[in-house]
Amino acid sequence: MQIYLDNCCLNRPFDDQSHLRIHLESEAIKAILKQCDSGDWQLMVSDVLLFEIAKTPDQEKRQKLSALLLFPIKLYR
């Protein structure tokens, strides 16, 4: 299965987890990424997503987001 997560989705696990909704959304994103990491699913990536990640002002968060793209990915153009 191929799946596309936008920048908001990929950033959700780095948001304040004290709110239940944010925590549940983060867990869902982590579960999706786990499927991508295992190779069961393929993470789709676009030029726009790469641009948005590159423009993330927080360097530590930008590095973590870039690390997520180490999963087997397919560039969608």
Buried (B, 14 or more C-beta within 10 A) or exposed (E): EEEEBEBEBBBBBBEEBEEEEBBEBBEEBEEBBEBBBEEEBBBBBBEEBBEBBEEBEEEEBBEBBEEBEEBEBEEEE
